[in-house]
Amino acid sequence: MFTGTGRQLTIFVGESDQYHHQPLYLAIVERLRREGCGGATVTRGLAGFGASSLIHTASIVRLSIDLPIVITVVDRPARIARVLAAVQEMAPHALIVAQEVDIVQSGVPFKEGLPHIAVSELMRRDVVTVRPDTLVREVVELLVTRDFTAVPVVDAAGRVVGMISDRDLLTRGGTHVAIDLQRATDPAFVRELHEALQGSTRKVEELMTREVVTITPDTPLGTAARLMVDRAIKRLPVVDAEQRLVGILGRLDVLNTLAAVHLPEWQPAATGGGTTVGDIMDPDVPTARESAPIEELFGRLVASVHKRVVIVDAARHVVGLVADGDLLSRVGREHWPGVVELLASKVPVQRLSERARRHVQQLRGKTAKDVMAHDVISVRREMPIASALTLSAERHAKRMPVVDADGVLVGIVGRTALLRALLTAA
């Protein structure tokens, strides 16, 4: 948690209030956690009354089943503003109060650049798993509908015996199209892609990675984050002494925790030492103008390790962004087969199948302006690493263009490089 000016949100509900078949106060707390809030406290009242004037009390003589519940959360003003709409939707009849507060002290210790807490405090305990004999096509169908690209493989006793990921599927023949690209299409198109897999009897044990990196519930967060960076993995199974799965930690969980306790948003006028985005950014960023034909974009996307093309004006100011997944959502469904083959195979248009070339050629006449995203999250070159990681987590931006003080594009930076730099500096 930061110090300085913050905002406090106080939500008054009843103990019996429900949201989607669970207590409303628990649903709100879980939503606040997913949104990256630094913490929330739930208080159960001994007595009180609301707009109905009905008195609720916890006395033995007059026991009520609907005692007052107060949820309190303190965070940065921007984050409180972001979660407020969601809370109002979940609790339309609740009394909600927001007020400015002065945070004078934070009790969160840091180590290795991250909050010094155990993995058990933020791991996800409800873990989706598969078995060694699960069909590969079932894993693909599962991953397409989820927000992760790897899943633990467990035996009948719940012990971790492997991991199967998007990378395993691509390199060992489980699929030829990345999960992220498949998510940008629709269920019917995904089924078409998997027709070849439907009749397959290949099982998870044939493709999974058997040497699994695991951690225990008492592993420090910094140690887990360093494992992720050093081993280039995004999810770590959490196991007990018998190697039974008890939870899972994802890279986004790490970033959300950092965002929850990081200092207030960086201001351009701020000065100070430490590693900045400019120290680690990649200056080799693919660019194009708004008028660039779509064939040019295809070529640069296929050649780029960043899977993005930054659209700039004559002065190299950022005006848009084209990512491979976004591109699919901005062209007609009838063109998806050709575009997916191009992006998945990473070969020039001339080397595509005749069917794919025909689809791509039908897009001639479109330009970067027709398919680019306009709401681009960029970072300043002088921004501290932790601030950039916080922004990445809050705005769900995996890679961000880097600009100088005049807004001129100077590079691009991704989460992996930022997290590695944070841990190295620490």
N, C-alpha and C positions, 0 to 999 in steps of 0.2 A: 504494500500500500504506500502511496506517495504522501508527502506532507504539503501543506498549502491549502488553497481554496478548493473545496470539493462540493459535492451535492449529496444530500441525504434523501432517500426515498423511503417513505413509511406507508405500509399497506395494511389496512385493517380488514380482516375477514372473519368468518365464523369457522369454528372447528369442524362443523359438519358440511361445509361447502365443498362441492366436488367439481373436478375438471377432468373429463374423459375417464371417469370411473376410478379416480384416485383423489385423495385429499387435495383441495385447491392449494393450500400453503406449500405442500411438497412439490406440486407441479410448478409453482412459481419459483421456488428455490432451485429446482433443476433447470428451469429456463434461464435463470440468472447465471447459473454456473456455465451453461453452454454458451452464453453470450460473453463469457470471459470476465465477469465481475469479480472483484477481489474478495468478496465474502458476503454472506447474508446471515442474519440472526432471526430466529423465530422465537417469539415469546408467547407463552400461554397465560392468558389473564386469569386472575382469581375471581373477578367480578366485573361487570360493566353493562352498559346498555347502548344501543345504537339508535338509528332513526325511528325504529319501531317502538321505542320506549320500553321494550320488554327487558327486564333485568335478568342477566345471566350470572350465575354464581357457582362456585365450586364447593360450596358448603355441603356437608353430609346431609343436613336437613333438607336442603333445597338444591339438589344436584341437577344441573342442566347438561344436556348432551351437545349444546352449541355454545361453548365458551368462546370468548373473544380471542383471536389470534392476531398478533402484530408481527409483520415481517419488516425488518429494517436492513437497508443496504446503503453503504456509503462508497462513493466512487468518483471518478472524474466526471465533470459536468457533461462532457460529450457522450460518455458511455451511458449515463443515466438517461439522457435524452433519447438515446437509441433504444433502450429497453422499455421505456415508458409505454410506447404504443402497444407492445406485445403484452405487457401487464394489464393494460386497460382492456384489451381484447379478451384476456383470460378471466378477468374479474370485473365485469361491467357494472356490478352493483357494490363494489367495495369503495370504502373511503380511502383515497390516495393523496398523500401530502408530499410535496417536494420542497426542500428548502436548502439554502446555501449554508455550508458549515466550514469551520476552520479546523483542519486536521493538523494537530500539533506534534504528533508522534506516531511512528509506525513500528509495529513489533515484528516485522518480517526480516529475518537475517538472510544475507546473501552469501553464496559460495560458488566459485567457478562462474560468476556472472549471472547466476540464476538463484531463485529463492531456495534456501537451504531447508528443504523438506523431503520427507520420504515419498517414494513412489506410491505407497499405499494411500496417501492423502489425495491423489488426483487420478489414479488409474481407473479405468472403466471395468466394472465387475461383471456386467452382463455381456459376455463375449460370444460372438458368433463363431462357431467352429465347424469343421468338417471332419470326416473319418477317412482313413487311408483308402477304403473301398468306395468312397463317394465318386460318382462319375464326373469326369472333367467338365463335361458340358453343364452339369448342375452348378459347378463352381463358377463358371463364366456367367451363367444366368444370375447367380447370387451377387457377384461383384458388380455387375452392371446396375443393380438396383440399390447399391449401398454407397456410402461416402468414403470407402476405403478400397485399397487395391491389393490387400494381402490378408490371408485368414489362417489362423493356427489349425494344425491337423493334430487331433488327439485320438488316443486309443480308447478302449472300452472303460478303462479306469480313470480317464480324464487326464492322462499324462501327455505332455507335448512330445510328439514324435516327428514333427516337421512343420514347415510353413509353405504355403503355395501362394504365389504372387502373380501379378500381371507380368512381371519379368519372366517368371518360370513358364507361364503360358505361351508367351511370345517366342522364347528361345528354344522351347522343347516341343513345339507343335500343338499346343492346346488351342491356340487361336492365332490369326495373322493380323488382327486389328487391336490396337491398344484399348484398354477398358475406358480410358478417358474419352477417346473418340467415339466409342460405342454409346456412351452416355449422352452424347450430343445429338444422337438420332432418336428414333422412336422404337417402341417394342416390336412393331411389325418388321422394321428394317433389321433389328438385331436378330430376330428369328431367321430372316433370310440369310444373314451372315453365318448363322450357326447350323444351317441345314446339313453341312458336311459333318458336323459333330453329333447330330441327333442320332445317327446310327452307330456312332463310335462307342466302343465298350472300354475305352481307356479310363483308367482310374487315377485318383489323386496320387497314390503311392508311386506311380510311374514318373510323375513330373515334379513332385514336391522337393524342396530343399530339406535335406535331412540334418545337416549341421546347423541347428537353430541357436541363435544368440538369445538367451533368456536373462531375466533379472528377477530379484526377489522383492517382496513388498517393502523391505527396509533399505533398499538401494537408494542412495541420495539422487535427487533429480539431476544434478549436474553430471554425475557418473553415467546415468542413463542417456542423457543428451549427448555426451561424448561418444558413447557406443554407437548411437545413431549416426553421428557424423563420420566416425572412423570406419564403420562397416557399411556405410551408404544404405541404411535401412530406415524405414519410416514407422515401423510398428515393432514393439518389443513385448513378447509374452511375459507375464509375471507368474512365477511358479512358486510353490511351497517346497519344503525339504524333500518331498517325494516326487518332484517334478510335475505335480498336478497343477493344471492351469487354474489360477485364481483371479486373473485380471489381464488387462492389456493397456499399454501406454503408447499413444501415438505422438508423432511429431507435433501435430496441431495442439494436442493437450499441453505439451511443453511451451509452445508459443503463447497459447491463451493464458497460461499461468504467469509467464513473463509480462504479458500485456496487463494482467490484472494488478500487478504490484509495481509496475514501472512508473518512473517519474512522470509528471505532467507532460503534455505534448511539447516537443521541441520547438523552440522559437528561432527563426532565422537570425535574430540578433544575438543569440546565445553564443558564448565562446567557451573554450575549455579544451583540455587535452583529451587523449583517448583515440581509439581507432574510429574512423569515419567511413561512410559509404564510399567516398572517393578513393580510399586506400585499397579497397577490395573489389570494386566494380570491374566489369568486363567492358573495355572501351570499344570492343568490336561488336557493335550492335547493328543488325540488319535494318535498313530504313527504306522508305519509299515515299513518294509524293502522293497526294490525294488523286492525282490524275493517272497514276500508274495502272496499266492494264492488269487484269486479274492473272494473266499468264505469268507476268513478272513476279507477282506476289507468290504464286505457287512455287516458282523456282527458288525464291529466297526462303520461304518456309521450309521447304524440303532440305535446303542446305544449312539451316540454322540449328544449332544445338539448343537454342532457347525456345524453339517452336513458336516464335513470335516475330512480327515485323512491326517496327514503330513507324507510324506515319507522321511526317514532319512537313512544315511549310518551307518557304525559301530561306528563312532565317534559322532553320533547324529547331523551331519551337514544336513541341509535341502537340499534335492535333487529333491523334487517333491511334488505335492499336488493332492489329489483326493477329489473332491466335488461331491455331489449327482447329480447336473445338468450336470457337466462336464462328469460324468461317462456315462450318456446316449449318449452323442455325440461321445463317444469312443468305443461303442459296436455296433454291427450290428442292423439294424432296426428290424430284425426278433426276437431279444431278448428283445425289449422294453417292451412288455406286462409283462413279468416276473420281469424285473428290476423295472418297475414303481410300480407294486403291492408290491414288497418288500420294496421299499423306502417309499411308501405312507402308508402302513400298519404298518411299523416299528416292524415287528415280525420276528423271526428266519426263515430261509429257510424251516425248517421242518414243519412249520405251514402255509405255503403258499398253495394256491390251487394247484391241480395236474398239471394244465396247466402252472402256473407260475413256479413251481418247475422244470418242464421239460425245460423251457427256461433258467433258471438260471444254471441248471446242464450242459447245452450245452456250457457254458462258462468255464467249467473246463479246466485247462491247461493255462489259461491266468493269468498273475501276475500283481502286482501293476505297474511295469514298463510299461506294455502294455497300461494302461489306465490313468496314471498320467499326470498332466500338468507339464511341465518343467520350465516355466517362473513364478516363485513364488515371490510374493511381500512380503518381510519380514521386520520387524522393529527391531531396537536395544533396548535392555532393558533400556538403559539410555536415550532414545529419549524422549523429552518433549511431553506432550499430544497434544498440538496444532500442532506440526510438524507431529505427527502420523496421526491426523485427516486430515491434508492437503494432506498427501500421500495417504490416503484412498480415498479421493475425486478425486484426480488427476488420480490415477491408477484404479479407479473403483473396489477397493478391500474391500469387506464387513467385512472380517475377515482376520487377518494376523498373521503368525507365529512370535514369538518373539525369538530373539537369543541374546547371550551374545557377548562380545568383540572377542571371538574366533570363532564365528559363530555356537556355539552349541545351539540347540533348548532348550528353557527354559519355553515356554508357548505359549499362543495364546490370541489375543485380538480382539474385535469387535467394530464397530462404536458406538453402544449404550453405552457400557462401557466407551469409550473414551469421548463421548459428555457429559455424566453424570459427569465424573471426571473434565472436563473442567469447567462446570458450578458450580460444588461444590467448586473447587479451587478458582473461582472468587468470 
